Amino acid sequence: MRDDAERPAKLQLRLYVVTGAPNSIAARSNLAAILSPLAAEDYALEIVDCLAEPQRTLAEGVLVTPTLVKSGPEPRATIVGSLSDRTSVVAALGLQARAGGTDDQ
């Protein structure tokens, strides 16, 4: 197990969805697959239902669902869509550096 001094900062993620919408369902599934190699303590994921929390969604600048926001560690990243392009999502989240590289083949 890695020492805490060696552990990268915890990944802070927020996924904005519309519950039951096909692209939102796909985004949740794709994100789960992308995060599966990580230990649960390596990331924090919050799912926000935009219909249940519309004011929050708009206040945070989300206009399209699904939208994934990586708020930390820097740099911040926003990804819109079903997250089906795994290579791009992994790169945007900086996961290849965390895992020592990923094999998307």
Number of C-alpha atoms within 10 A of each C-alpha: 4 7 6 8 7 7 11 12 14 13 18 18 21 16 23 26 27 18 16 10 12 12 18 22 15 17 24 19 14 18 19 11 11 17 15 10 11 12 8 11 8 14 14 13 16 12 14 19 19 21 12 12 11 13 11 13 18 12 9 9 9 18 13 14 20 27 20 27 19 21 15 16 15 12 10 13 16 16 17 16 16 22 23 15 10 15 16 12 19 19 12 16 25 18 19 14 12 14 10 7 11 14 6 7 4
